[in-house]
């Protein structure tokens, strides 16, 4: 989802103004890196919250 957003914005800017490729790289690489790092933190927090809410525990096979 994040990748689609970044690529869509990059294509839109390229078609609207036509900046050189080096300028596109200078703009989009830092934006992509920082947004991915931020999204990872949010996703990890959501995963930990879901595990806590559902009382997740290690998988063990218990005899019937």
N, CA, C and O atoms as a GROMACS GRO file, in nm:
protein
  256
    1UNK      N    1   0.082  -0.119   0.000
    1UNK     CA    2   0.000   0.000   0.000
    1UNK      C    3   0.087   0.126   0.000
    1UNK      O    4   0.063   0.220  -0.075
    2UNK      N    5   0.187   0.124   0.085
    2UNK     CA    6   0.277   0.239   0.091
    2UNK      C    7   0.355   0.255  -0.039
    2UNK      O    8   0.375   0.366  -0.088
    3UNK      N    9   0.399   0.144  -0.094
    3UNK     CA   10   0.472   0.147  -0.221
    3UNK      C   11   0.387   0.201  -0.334
    3UNK      O   12   0.435   0.278  -0.417
    4UNK      N   13   0.260   0.162  -0.338
    4UNK     CA   14   0.170   0.212  -0.441
    4UNK      C   15   0.150   0.362  -0.428
    4UNK      O   16   0.142   0.433  -0.528
    5UNK      N   17   0.142   0.411  -0.307
    5UNK     CA   18   0.126   0.555  -0.284
    5UNK      C   19   0.248   0.633  -0.332
    5UNK      O   20   0.235   0.734  -0.400
    6UNK      N   21   0.367   0.585  -0.296
    6UNK     CA   22   0.490   0.654  -0.334
    6UNK      C   23   0.508   0.651  -0.486
    6UNK      O   24   0.541   0.752  -0.547
    7UNK      N   25   0.485   0.535  -0.547
    7UNK     CA   26   0.501   0.524  -0.692
    7UNK      C   27   0.398   0.610  -0.763
    7UNK      O   28   0.429   0.676  -0.862
    8UNK      N   29   0.275   0.609  -0.714
    8UNK     CA   30   0.171   0.694  -0.775
    8UNK      C   31   0.205   0.841  -0.769
    8UNK      O   32   0.186   0.914  -0.867
    9UNK      N   33   0.255   0.886  -0.656
    9UNK     CA   34   0.295   1.026  -0.643
    9UNK      C   35   0.415   1.059  -0.732
    9UNK      O   36   0.421   1.166  -0.793
   10UNK      N   37   0.511   0.966  -0.739
   10UNK     CA   38   0.628   0.989  -0.824
   10UNK      C   39   0.589   0.998  -0.971
   10UNK      O   40   0.640   1.082  -1.044
   11UNK      N   41   0.500   0.912  -1.014
   11UNK     CA   42   0.454   0.916  -1.155
   11UNK      C   43   0.376   1.044  -1.182
   11UNK      O   44   0.392   1.106  -1.287
   12UNK      N   45   0.293   1.084  -1.087
   12UNK     CA   46   0.216   1.207  -1.104
   12UNK      C   47   0.308   1.328  -1.118
   12UNK      O   48   0.287   1.412  -1.205
   13UNK      N   49   0.410   1.337  -1.033
   13UNK     CA   50   0.504   1.449  -1.042
   13UNK      C   51   0.583   1.443  -1.172
   13UNK      O   52   0.608   1.546  -1.235
   14UNK      N   53   0.622   1.322  -1.212
   14UNK     CA   54   0.698   1.309  -1.338
   14UNK      C   55   0.614   1.355  -1.457
   14UNK      O   56   0.665   1.425  -1.545
   15UNK      N   57   0.489   1.318  -1.461
   15UNK     CA   58   0.404   1.356  -1.574
   15UNK      C   59   0.364   1.504  -1.570
   15UNK      O   60   0.346   1.566  -1.674
   16UNK      N   61   0.351   1.559  -1.450
   16UNK     CA   62   0.308   1.698  -1.438
   16UNK      C   63   0.421   1.797  -1.466
   16UNK      O   64   0.401   1.895  -1.537
   17UNK      N   65   0.540   1.771  -1.411
   17UNK     CA   66   0.648   1.868  -1.422
   17UNK      C   67   0.770   1.817  -1.497
   17UNK      O   68   0.846   1.897  -1.551
   18UNK      N   69   0.791   1.687  -1.501
   18UNK     CA   70   0.904   1.630  -1.573
   18UNK      C   71   1.041   1.664  -1.517
   18UNK      O   72   1.129   1.704  -1.594
   19UNK      N   73   1.063   1.650  -1.386
   19UNK     CA   74   1.197   1.677  -1.333
   19UNK      C   75   1.295   1.568  -1.375
   19UNK      O   76   1.253   1.458  -1.410
   20UNK      N   77   1.425   1.596  -1.371
   20UNK     CA   78   1.523   1.493  -1.406
   20UNK      C   79   1.521   1.379  -1.304
   20UNK      O   80   1.476   1.395  -1.191
   21UNK      N   81   1.571   1.263  -1.348
   21UNK     CA   82   1.566   1.143  -1.264
   21UNK      C   83   1.645   1.159  -1.135
   21UNK      O   84   1.605   1.106  -1.032
   22UNK      N   85   1.757   1.232  -1.138
   22UNK     CA   86   1.837   1.248  -1.016
   22UNK      C   87   1.757   1.326  -0.912
   22UNK      O   88   1.769   1.300  -0.792
   23UNK      N   89   1.676   1.423  -0.957
   23UNK     CA   90   1.594   1.498  -0.863
   23UNK      C   91   1.484   1.410  -0.804
   23UNK      O   92   1.452   1.420  -0.686
   24UNK      N   93   1.427   1.324  -0.887
   24UNK     CA   94   1.326   1.230  -0.838
   24UNK      C   95   1.387   1.139  -0.730
   24UNK      O   96   1.323   1.114  -0.628
   25UNK      N   97   1.510   1.091  -0.753
   25UNK     CA   98   1.574   1.005  -0.654
   25UNK      C   99   1.601   1.080  -0.523
   25UNK      O  100   1.582   1.025  -0.415
   26UNK      N  101   1.646   1.203  -0.535
   26UNK     CA  102   1.674   1.283  -0.414
   26UNK      C  103   1.545   1.307  -0.335
   26UNK      O  104   1.548   1.313  -0.212
   27UNK      N  105   1.434   1.321  -0.405
   27UNK     CA  106   1.306   1.346  -0.338
   27UNK      C  107   1.250   1.218  -0.277
   27UNK      O  108   1.213   1.216  -0.159
   28UNK      N  109   1.242   1.112  -0.356
   28UNK     CA  110   1.164   0.994  -0.316
   28UNK      C  111   1.238   0.893  -0.231
   28UNK      O  112   1.174   0.822  -0.154
   29UNK      N  113   1.368   0.882  -0.241
   29UNK     CA  114   1.439   0.785  -0.157
   29UNK      C  115   1.426   0.816  -0.008
   29UNK      O  116   1.390   0.726   0.069
   30UNK      N  117   1.452   0.938   0.038
   30UNK     CA  118   1.434   0.965   0.182
   30UNK      C  119   1.289   0.952   0.226
   30UNK      O  120   1.262   0.902   0.336
   31UNK      N  121   1.196   0.997   0.144
   31UNK     CA  122   1.054   0.985   0.179
   31UNK      C  123   1.016   0.838   0.196
   31UNK      O  124   0.946   0.802   0.290
   32UNK      N  125   1.062   0.755   0.104
   32UNK     CA  126   1.031   0.613   0.110
   32UNK      C  127   1.092   0.548   0.234
   32UNK      O  128   1.025   0.472   0.304
   33UNK      N  129   1.218   0.576   0.260
   33UNK     CA  130   1.285   0.515   0.375
   33UNK      C  131   1.217   0.554   0.506
   33UNK      O  132   1.188   0.468   0.589
   34UNK      N  133   1.191   0.682   0.526
   34UNK     CA  134   1.131   0.727   0.651
   34UNK      C  135   0.987   0.678   0.666
   34UNK      O  136   0.944   0.645   0.776
   35UNK      N  137   0.912   0.673   0.557
   35UNK     CA  138   0.774   0.624   0.568
   35UNK      C  139   0.769   0.474   0.595
   35UNK      O  140   0.682   0.428   0.668
   36UNK      N  141   0.862   0.397   0.539
   36UNK     CA  142   0.866   0.254   0.566
   36UNK      C  143   0.904   0.229   0.712
   36UNK      O  144   0.843   0.145   0.779
   37UNK      N  145   1.003   0.299   0.762
   37UNK     CA  146   1.042   0.282   0.902
   37UNK      C  147   0.926   0.320   0.995
   37UNK      O  148   0.900   0.251   1.093
   38UNK      N  149   0.858   0.428   0.964
   38UNK     CA  150   0.742   0.467   1.045
   38UNK      C  151   0.630   0.366   1.038
   38UNK      O  152   0.566   0.338   1.139
   39UNK      N  153   0.604   0.312   0.920
   39UNK     CA  154   0.498   0.213   0.904
   39UNK      C  155   0.532   0.083   0.976
   39UNK      O  156   0.443   0.016   1.028
   40UNK      N  157   0.660   0.045   0.980
   40UNK     CA  158   0.699  -0.075   1.051
   40UNK      C  159   0.672  -0.063   1.200
   40UNK      O  160   0.627  -0.158   1.264
   41UNK      N  161   0.698   0.054   1.254
   41UNK     CA  162   0.671   0.075   1.397
   41UNK      C  163   0.523   0.062   1.427
   41UNK      O  164   0.484   0.000   1.526
   42UNK      N  165   0.440   0.121   1.341
   42UNK     CA  166   0.295   0.113   1.361
   42UNK      C  167   0.246  -0.030   1.345
   42UNK      O  168   0.163  -0.077   1.424
   43UNK      N  169   0.296  -0.101   1.244
   43UNK     CA  170   0.254  -0.239   1.221
   43UNK      C  171   0.295  -0.330   1.337
   43UNK      O  172   0.218  -0.418   1.377
   44UNK      N  173   0.414  -0.310   1.390
   44UNK     CA  174   0.459  -0.392   1.503
   44UNK      C  175   0.373  -0.364   1.625
   44UNK      O  176   0.337  -0.457   1.698
   45UNK      N  177   0.340  -0.240   1.649
   45UNK     CA  178   0.254  -0.206   1.762
   45UNK      C  179   0.116  -0.268   1.746
   45UNK      O  180   0.059  -0.317   1.844
   46UNK      N  181   0.062  -0.268   1.626
   46UNK     CA  182  -0.068  -0.330   1.602
   46UNK      C  183  -0.062  -0.480   1.623
   46UNK      O  184  -0.154  -0.539   1.680
   47UNK      N  185   0.045  -0.544   1.577
   47UNK     CA  186   0.062  -0.687   1.597
   47UNK      C  187   0.071  -0.722   1.745
   47UNK      O  188   0.006  -0.817   1.791
   48UNK      N  189   0.151  -0.648   1.820
   48UNK     CA  190   0.163  -0.675   1.963
   48UNK      C  191   0.031  -0.651   2.036
   48UNK      O  192  -0.004  -0.725   2.128
   49UNK      N  193  -0.040  -0.548   1.996
   49UNK     CA  194  -0.171  -0.522   2.056
   49UNK      C  195  -0.271  -0.633   2.028
   49UNK      O  196  -0.348  -0.671   2.115
   50UNK      N  197  -0.269  -0.686   1.905
   50UNK     CA  198  -0.360  -0.796   1.871
   50UNK      C  199  -0.323  -0.923   1.947
   50UNK      O  200  -0.411  -0.997   1.991
   51UNK      N  201  -0.193  -0.948   1.962
   51UNK     CA  202  -0.151  -1.065   2.039
   51UNK      C  203  -0.195  -1.053   2.185
   51UNK      O  204  -0.239  -1.151   2.245
   52UNK      N  205  -0.182  -0.936   2.241
   52UNK     CA  206  -0.222  -0.917   2.381
   52UNK      C  207  -0.374  -0.931   2.396
   52UNK      O  208  -0.422  -0.995   2.489
   53UNK      N  209  -0.448  -0.871   2.304
   53UNK     CA  210  -0.595  -0.876   2.311
   53UNK      C  211  -0.646  -1.019   2.298
   53UNK      O  212  -0.743  -1.056   2.366
   54UNK      N  213  -0.583  -1.100   2.213
   54UNK     CA  214  -0.628  -1.236   2.190
   54UNK      C  215  -0.560  -1.338   2.281
   54UNK      O  216  -0.578  -1.458   2.263
   55UNK      N  217  -0.484  -1.291   2.376
   55UNK     CA  218  -0.411  -1.377   2.471
   55UNK      C  219  -0.332  -1.484   2.398
   55UNK      O  220  -0.342  -1.602   2.429
   56UNK      N  221  -0.253  -1.441   2.301
   56UNK     CA  222  -0.173  -1.535   2.223
   56UNK      C  223  -0.063  -1.595   2.310
   56UNK      O  224  -0.008  -1.530   2.399
   57UNK      N  225  -0.033  -1.721   2.282
   57UNK     CA  226   0.074  -1.789   2.354
   57UNK      C  227   0.145  -1.883   2.257
   57UNK      O  228   0.101  -1.900   2.143
   58UNK      N  229   0.252  -1.943   2.302
   58UNK     CA  230   0.328  -2.032   2.216
   58UNK      C  231   0.241  -2.149   2.174
   58UNK      O  232   0.159  -2.199   2.251
   59UNK      N  233   0.261  -2.192   2.050
   59UNK     CA  234   0.184  -2.306   2.001
   59UNK      C  235   0.236  -2.436   2.058
   59UNK      O  236   0.353  -2.470   2.041
   60UNK      N  237   0.150  -2.510   2.123
   60UNK     CA  238   0.185  -2.640   2.178
   60UNK      C  239   0.076  -2.738   2.141
   60UNK      O  240  -0.043  -2.706   2.143
   61UNK      N  241   0.117  -2.858   2.109
   61UNK     CA  242   0.019  -2.960   2.081
   61UNK      C  243  -0.012  -3.031   2.211
   61UNK      O  244   0.075  -3.094   2.271
   62UNK      N  245  -0.136  -3.021   2.254
   62UNK     CA  246  -0.176  -3.086   2.378
   62UNK      C  247  -0.245  -3.218   2.347
   62UNK      O  248  -0.322  -3.226   2.251
   63UNK      N  249  -0.218  -3.318   2.425
   63UNK     CA  250  -0.284  -3.447   2.400
   63UNK      C  251  -0.435  -3.436   2.427
   63UNK      O  252  -0.477  -3.362   2.516
   64UNK      N  253  -0.516  -3.508   2.352
   64UNK     CA  254  -0.662  -3.500   2.372
   64UNK      C  255  -0.710  -3.558   2.503
   64UNK      O  256  -0.830  -3.557   2.532
   0.00000   0.00000   0.00000
